[in-house]
Amino acid sequence: IRGRALSSAEPAAFVLEFSRDNGASWDTGSNYTWHRVYGIDTVADAASDGDTSDPSINIGLSGGIGAGGGEGVRFEIEIFDLSETLAVVQFQATTFSTSGLYIVGMGGGAHGGVGGARNGVRLRFTSGNMAEGYVVAKALA
């Protein structure tokens, strides 16, 4: 999955969630774990963040993606090792913050728990809707 997205409201985080009922509902419980390493254009050192019990996988900058011109998120995501109990996610993203900084990051995560096969994936902003952009998904057998 790859794309570019701009939120209609800021600040926002860009997250991934799974469904087990064809998108009728989304798992927003504490079944997600993720970790990300990133660099900020004004900081010489890299930083990291993550969570081991989250309601989603945070793909973009936590709560600071801007909604103005030239802001937003650009991303590439791979989902693999799907089973009844686990889905593994690898991602990279470049986000542009509400203060005009660019942040380049890469990371990974997983969706655990039981309850049947995952048959839906959702990318969304935690604030506002997708105002513009595109998402391209490709499935491999």
Sequence and secondary structure as in RCSB ss.txt:
>XXXX:A:sequence
IRGRALSSAEPAAFVLEFSRDNGASWDTGSNYTWHRVYGIDTVADAASDGDTSDPSINIGLSGGIGAGGGEGVRF
EIEIFDLSETLAVVQFQATTFSTSGLYIVGMGGGAHGGVGGARNGVRLRFTSGNMAEGYVVAKALA
>XXXX:A:secstr
 EEEEEESSSSB EEEEEESSTTSS   SS EEEEEEEEETT SSEEEEEEEEESSEE S TT B  STT EEEE
EEEEE   SS EEEEEEEEEEBTTS EEEEEEEEEE   SS   EEEEEESSS EEEEEEE     
